[in-house]
């Protein structure tokens, strides 16, 4: 057969769910080209294949494996001390293409990367550059810093200071009075954000209008007045340290957007709440009506992740709200989320649907909710969301498809009734469903034909025919009904140039 089919065959076998480890390990050969890299990055791997990739002499294989978001992160631990700094850097950077949800790395990997003395033997990256990649990767859970605050190793206690406001007051006090001088110094450096005079003194080095400072730090009266004087008050409206007199002024600000930002704050007094509930702006009134439910800053933060985002919101999905970065070590309680789930206000039900810890009975209730955004959030966030909900969200909301496809609970069956759907992405899902007795291998869309070629209901003769077609070869090679012996024969052809005959093919013995 033509060499032009080698690439599709190799790519298809890399994602064949029935391919045994010995087939997949052969794809790690350099001669397999991009198929080995796609294999290492794009799917979960059997233990034997993972071990082979971790020990592979080619750093390209190991660094591609470092981007894998399907393998349990704990199994990637050897990459954290890999001789190559590039491999470590790719592990620190996390999965590519900015997935909405990134699994946190376990403590042992984080500690290896954060405390490394060098950037690897190849000298391509420094240890500081690798830490920079890690710090922006969303792979460090806030709970890690809380745990580090109590570790015996002072180097680990220094790490705890990195998320200063996420620590409990007792932890902050302990680090400021730590017996180790380096820990005390790190704590003092981080504590500046809670000291208004130091914030004011340091502001010029950040830039006079640095939004981080005005939205998160404790501000002096002079800085508060500066915000009002130059009209840049929006960061103040969400800063938990904004003094009460300034909050009252913001609640009466001429811009409705500013009043709306203030209206759900948990520190509003009853008079301001009553006033904002009568505001001429509908959004302001809606947020004020949420009181007194958001009683803590963590609860306020949970609401802010939901209000006004809409059913097509694809914001990054962070840690569960119970590991809050706003209230030290304490997020909204399970009881609070449960109360949200049975609220008459859809905003609160959307918040509950976004929490992956919600119990099964409430998940079942929200799966039938009249509010579409509740159902979509449940499908995107909760591990117990019923499969029909994930299917419906995929069909009706294309914005969520990349995230839904990566979810381990995403259904691969139940699509047969959609085989004639006008959207080719939906038809492709139906074409691969094993419940479809006659897969649409002649569909006008190439992606649907490729998906149909991977349907295990195809007869051996049809499968062989599809293997020989450029447009369906990849799908046919990914078909779990493809015999293992045939996979090896295809590999022999691709890697060694020793083609084996297809089943039933007559071999000339002359």
C-alpha positions in Angstrom: 0.0 0.0 0.0 1.0 3.6 -0.5 3.4 5.3 1.9 0.9 8.1 2.1 -1.3 5.9 4.4 1.5 5.4 6.9 0.8 8.6 8.8 -3.0 8.0 9.1 -2.4 4.4 10.2 0.1 5.4 12.9 -2.1 8.2 14.2 -5.1 6.0 14.3 -3.4 3.2 16.2 -2.1 5.7 18.7 -5.7 6.3 19.7 -7.1 2.9 19.3 -8.7 2.0 22.6 -8.0 -1.7 22.0 -4.4 -1.4 21.1 -2.3 -3.4 23.5 0.8 -2.1 25.2 3.2 -3.8 22.7 1.6 -2.0 19.8 1.7 1.4 21.6 5.3 0.9 22.6 6.3 0.4 19.0 4.8 3.8 18.3 7.4 5.4 20.5 10.0 4.5 17.8 11.4 7.6 16.2 10.3 6.2 12.8 6.7 6.6 13.9 7.1 10.4 13.8 4.3 12.5 15.2 2.2 9.5 16.2 4.4 8.7 19.2 4.1 12.3 20.3 0.4 12.4 19.9 0.2 9.1 21.9 2.3 10.5 24.7 0.3 13.7 25.0 -3.2 12.9 23.9 -4.6 9.9 25.9 -4.3 7.8 29.1 -1.6 5.2 28.9 -1.2 1.7 30.2 1.4 1.2 32.8 3.9 -0.5 30.5 3.6 2.2 27.9 4.0 5.0 30.5 7.0 3.3 31.9 8.6 3.1 28.5 7.9 6.7 27.8 9.3 7.9 31.1 12.5 6.0 30.5 12.7 6.8 26.8 16.2 8.0 25.7 14.6 10.6 23.4 13.9 13.8 25.4 11.2 14.8 22.9 9.1 11.8 24.0 9.6 12.6 27.7 8.8 16.3 27.3 5.7 15.6 25.2 4.6 13.2 27.9 5.0 16.1 30.4 2.0 17.8 28.7 -0.3 14.9 29.1 -3.6 15.8 30.9 -5.1 12.3 30.9 -2.5 10.4 32.9 -2.7 10.6 36.7 -0.3 13.4 37.5 1.3 11.4 40.3 2.5 8.9 37.7 4.6 11.7 36.1 6.7 12.2 39.2 10.0 11.1 37.5 9.7 14.0 35.0 10.1 16.5 37.9 13.7 15.4 38.3 14.4 14.6 34.7 18.0 15.4 33.6 16.5 17.7 30.9 15.4 21.1 32.1 13.1 21.3 29.0 11.2 18.2 30.3 10.9 19.8 33.7 9.8 23.0 32.2 7.1 21.4 30.1 5.8 19.5 33.2 5.8 22.8 35.1 3.9 24.5 32.3 1.1 22.0 32.3 -1.2 20.9 29.5 -1.2 22.9 26.3 -4.1 24.7 24.6 -5.2 26.2 27.9 -7.8 23.7 29.0 -10.6 25.0 31.3 -9.7 22.6 34.1 -6.1 21.7 35.1 -5.5 19.0 37.6 -3.2 20.1 40.4 0.1 18.4 40.7 0.8 16.3 43.9 3.0 17.7 46.6 6.1 15.7 45.9 6.2 16.9 42.3 5.6 20.5 43.4 8.3 20.4 46.0 10.8 18.9 43.5 10.2 21.7 41.0 10.0 24.5 43.5 13.1 23.6 45.5 15.4 22.4 42.6 18.9 23.9 42.8 19.4 23.9 39.0 17.4 23.8 35.8 18.7 20.4 34.5 21.8 19.1 32.9 21.1 20.5 29.5 21.3 24.1 30.7 18.4 25.2 28.5 16.3 26.6 31.4 17.1 28.0 34.9 15.4 26.7 38.0 13.8 30.2 38.3 12.4 30.0 34.8 10.9 26.6 35.6 9.3 27.9 38.8 7.9 30.8 36.8 6.2 28.3 34.4 4.8 26.4 37.3 3.5 29.5 39.1 1.4 30.5 36.2 0.2 27.0 35.2 -2.8 26.7 37.7 -1.3 23.4 38.8 -0.5 24.5 42.4 -3.5 24.3 44.7 -3.9 26.8 47.4 -4.1 23.9 49.9 -0.4 23.2 49.0 0.7 26.5 50.5 -1.4 25.9 53.6 0.3 22.6 54.1 3.7 24.0 53.6 3.2 26.5 56.4 3.6 23.8 59.0 6.5 21.8 57.4 9.8 21.3 59.3 11.9 22.3 56.3 12.3 26.1 56.4 12.6 26.2 52.6 9.1 24.8 52.4 7.8 27.3 54.9 9.2 30.1 52.7 7.0 28.7 49.9 3.9 29.0 52.1 4.4 32.8 52.0 3.7 33.0 48.3 0.0 33.0 48.8 0.0 35.2 51.9 -3.6 36.2 52.1 -4.7 32.6 51.6 -3.1 31.6 54.9 -4.9 31.7 58.2 -4.1 34.6 60.5 -2.4 32.1 62.9 -0.2 30.8 60.1 0.7 34.3 59.0 1.6 35.3 62.6 3.6 32.1 63.0 5.7 32.8 59.8 6.3 36.4 60.8 7.7 35.0 64.1 9.4 32.0 62.6 12.7 30.8 64.3 14.3 30.8 60.8 15.5 34.2 59.6 14.9 33.4 55.9 11.3 32.5 56.7 10.7 35.7 58.7 12.2 37.8 56.0 10.0 36.2 53.3 6.9 36.6 55.5 7.7 40.3 56.1 8.2 40.8 52.4 4.8 39.3 51.6 3.0 41.0 54.5 3.3 44.4 52.8 0.0 44.0 51.0 -1.8 44.2 54.4 0.0 47.3 55.6 -1.5 50.5 54.0 1.5 52.6 54.6 3.8 50.1 52.9 1.4 49.7 50.0 1.4 53.5 49.5 5.2 53.5 49.7 5.6 50.6 47.2 3.0 51.8 44.7 5.5 53.7 42.5 7.5 50.6 41.9 4.3 48.8 40.6 3.0 51.6 38.6 0.7 54.3 39.7 -2.5 52.6 38.4 -1.6 49.0 39.1 -5.0 47.3 39.3 -3.7 44.4 41.5 -2.8 46.8 44.2 -6.1 48.7 44.2 -8.2 45.6 44.0 -6.5 43.4 46.6 -4.3 45.4 49.0 -5.1 47.3 52.2 -5.1 51.0 51.1 -4.3 54.1 52.9 -6.9 56.9 53.0 -4.8 58.9 50.6 -4.8 56.1 48.0 -8.6 55.7 48.5 -9.1 59.4 47.8 -6.8 59.2 44.8 -9.1 56.5 43.3 -12.1 58.8 43.7 -10.3 61.8 42.4 -9.2 60.2 39.1 -12.4 58.2 38.6 -10.7 54.7 38.8 -12.9 53.2 41.5 -13.8 49.9 40.0 -10.9 48.0 41.7 -12.0 49.5 45.0 -15.5 48.1 44.5 -14.2 44.5 44.8 -11.4 45.1 47.2 -12.3 43.4 50.5 -10.1 45.9 52.4 -11.9 49.0 51.1 -13.1 50.9 54.2 -16.8 51.2 55.0 -17.0 54.9 54.3 -15.6 54.3 50.8 -18.0 51.4 50.2 -20.9 53.6 51.1 -19.7 56.2 48.5 -19.3 53.4 45.9 -22.8 52.2 46.6 -24.1 55.6 45.5 -21.7 56.0 42.5 -23.3 57.4 39.3 -22.1 54.4 37.3 -24.5 51.4 37.6 -21.6 49.0 36.9 -19.8 50.3 40.0 -22.9 50.0 42.1 -23.5 46.5 40.8 -20.0 45.5 41.9 -20.7 46.7 45.4 -24.2 45.3 45.7 -23.3 41.7 46.5 -20.4 42.5 48.9 -20.9 40.6 52.2 -19.8 43.7 54.3 -22.8 45.9 53.3 -24.9 47.1 56.1 -28.7 46.6 56.0 -29.4 50.3 55.1 -27.2 50.1 52.0 -28.7 46.7 51.0 -32.2 48.2 51.2 -31.2 51.2 49.2 -29.6 49.1 46.4 -32.6 46.8 46.2 -34.5 49.9 45.0 -31.8 50.9 42.5 -33.0 52.0 39.1 -30.7 49.5 37.4 -32.0 45.9 37.2 -28.5 44.3 37.6 -27.9 46.3 40.8 -31.3 45.3 42.2 -30.6 41.6 41.3 -27.3 41.5 43.1 -28.7 43.3 46.1 -31.5 40.8 46.4 -28.9 38.1 46.9 -28.4 39.4 50.5 -28.1 38.1 53.2 -27.0 34.9 51.5 -23.3 35.9 50.8 -22.2 36.3 54.4 -18.5 35.7 53.8 -15.9 36.7 51.2 -15.6 33.1 50.0 -19.3 33.0 49.3 -19.1 36.4 47.6 -16.3 35.0 45.5 -18.4 31.9 44.5 -21.2 34.3 43.3 -18.8 36.4 41.3 -17.7 33.4 39.3 -21.3 32.9 38.2 -23.1 36.3 38.0 -23.5 37.6 34.5 -21.3 34.9 32.9 -24.1 33.3 30.8 -24.5 29.7 29.5 -21.6 29.9 27.1 -19.1 31.0 29.8 -15.7 29.2 29.2 -13.8 30.8 32.1 -11.1 28.6 33.6 -12.4 26.1 36.2 -10.3 26.5 39.2 -10.1 24.7 42.5 -13.3 23.7 44.3 -14.6 26.7 46.2 -13.9 25.0 49.5 -10.2 25.8 48.9 -10.8 29.5 48.8 -8.2 32.1 48.0 -10.2 34.8 49.6 -11.1 33.5 53.1 -8.0 31.8 54.7 -8.3 28.1 54.5 -12.1 28.2 54.6 -14.5 28.4 51.6 -18.3 28.2 51.5 -19.4 25.2 53.5 -21.2 22.2 52.0 -24.3 23.3 53.8 -24.1 26.7 52.1 -23.9 25.0 48.7 -26.7 22.7 49.6 -28.9 25.7 50.5 -27.9 27.3 47.1 -29.1 24.1 45.3 -32.6 24.4 46.6 -32.9 28.2 46.4 -35.7 29.8 44.4 -33.1 32.1 42.8 -31.4 30.6 39.7 -28.2 32.5 40.5 -27.7 30.4 43.6 -28.6 27.2 41.8 -25.9 28.0 39.2 -23.4 28.4 42.0 -24.4 25.1 43.5 -24.1 23.4 40.1 -20.6 24.7 39.8 -19.4 23.0 42.9 -18.1 19.4 42.3 -18.7 18.4 45.9 -22.5 18.6 45.7 -24.1 15.3 46.8 -25.8 12.9 44.4 -29.4 13.7 45.4 -29.0 17.4 44.7 -27.2 16.7 41.5 -30.2 14.7 40.4 -32.4 17.6 41.3 -30.4 20.2 39.4 -30.1 18.0 36.4 -33.8 18.6 35.9 -33.6 22.3 36.6 -35.7 24.7 34.4 -32.7 27.0 34.1 -30.4 26.1 31.2 -27.4 27.6 32.7 -27.8 25.5 35.8 -27.9 22.3 33.7 -24.9 23.4 31.6 -22.8 24.3 34.7 -23.6 21.0 36.2 -22.5 19.2 33.0 -19.2 21.1 32.9 -18.3 20.9 36.6 -19.7 17.9 38.4 -18.3 14.4 38.2 -21.8 12.9 38.8 -23.6 14.9 36.1 -25.7 12.3 34.2 -24.5 11.4 30.7 -27.6 12.7 29.0 -26.8 16.2 30.4 -23.3 16.1 29.0 -24.6 15.0 25.7 -27.3 17.7 25.6 -24.7 20.4 26.5 -22.4 19.2 23.7 -25.2 19.3 21.1 -26.7 22.7 22.1 -23.6 24.6 23.2 -20.6 24.2 20.9 -18.5 26.5 23.1 -18.2 23.8 25.7 -17.3 20.9 23.4 -13.5 20.9 23.9 -14.0 20.8 27.7 -16.7 18.2 27.6 -14.8 15.9 25.3 -11.9 15.8 27.8 -14.1 14.9 30.7 -13.6 11.2 31.8 -17.4 10.7 32.2 -18.2 12.1 28.7 -20.6 9.5 27.1 -19.5 7.7 23.9 -22.8 5.9 23.5 -26.4 7.2 23.3 -25.8 9.2 20.1 -27.5 6.9 17.6 -30.6 9.1 17.3 -28.3 12.0 16.1 -26.7 10.3 13.2 -28.7 12.6 10.8 -28.0 15.8 12.8 -27.1 18.9 10.7 -24.0 19.7 12.7 -21.1 17.5 11.5 -19.4 17.5 15.0 -22.6 15.9 16.4 -22.9 13.5 13.5 -19.3 12.4 14.1 -20.1 11.5 17.7 -23.1 9.5 16.5 -21.1 7.8 13.7 -18.6 6.3 16.2 -21.4 5.1 18.6 -21.4 1.3 18.7 -25.2 1.4 18.8 -25.2 2.5 15.2 -25.6 -0.6 13.1 -24.8 1.0 9.7 -22.0 3.6 10.3 -22.2 6.5 7.8 -18.8 5.9 6.1 -20.0 7.8 3.0 -21.1 10.9 4.9 -20.3 14.1 2.9 -18.2 15.4 5.9 -14.6 14.1 6.2 -14.7 14.1 10.0 -17.9 12.1 10.1 -16.4 9.5 7.7 -13.3 9.2 9.8 -15.4 8.7 13.0 -17.6 6.1 11.2 -14.5 4.2 10.2 -13.7 3.8 13.9 -17.1 2.2 14.6 -16.6 -1.4 15.9 -19.7 -2.6 14.1 -18.0 -2.5 10.7 -17.4 -5.9 9.0 -13.8 -7.0 8.5 -14.1 -6.5 4.7 -15.4 -3.0 5.0 -12.8 -2.2 7.6 -10.0 -3.3 5.3 -11.5 -1.2 2.5 -11.5 1.8 4.7 -7.9 1.2 5.8 -6.9 1.6 2.1 -8.7 4.9 1.7 -6.8 8.1 2.6 -9.9 9.8 4.1 -10.8 6.9 6.4 -7.5 5.2 7.0 -6.9 7.0 10.3 -10.4 6.1 11.6 -10.1 2.5 10.6 -6.7 2.1 12.3 -8.3 3.5 15.5 -11.1 0.9 15.2 -11.2 -1.4 18.3 -12.3 -4.2 16.1 -9.0 -4.2 14.2 -7.2 -7.4 15.1 -4.0 -7.0 17.0 -2.1 -9.1 14.4 -3.3 -6.6 11.8 -2.0 -3.7 13.9 1.4 -5.2 14.0 1.3 -5.9 10.3 0.5 -2.2 9.7 3.4 -1.2 12.0 5.8 -3.5 10.1 4.8 -1.8 6.9 5.1 1.7 8.4 8.3 1.3 10.5 10.2 -1.4 8.7 8.8 -1.3 5.1 7.9 -5.0 5.3 4.3 -4.9 4.3 2.1 -7.9 5.4 -0.9 -8.9 3.3 -4.4 -8.0 4.3 -6.6 -10.9 5.5 -7.7 -12.9 2.5 -5.0 -11.4 0.2 -3.3 -14.0 -2.0 0.4 -14.1 -1.7 2.5 -15.0 -4.8 4.7 -17.9 -3.8 6.5 -18.2 -7.1 
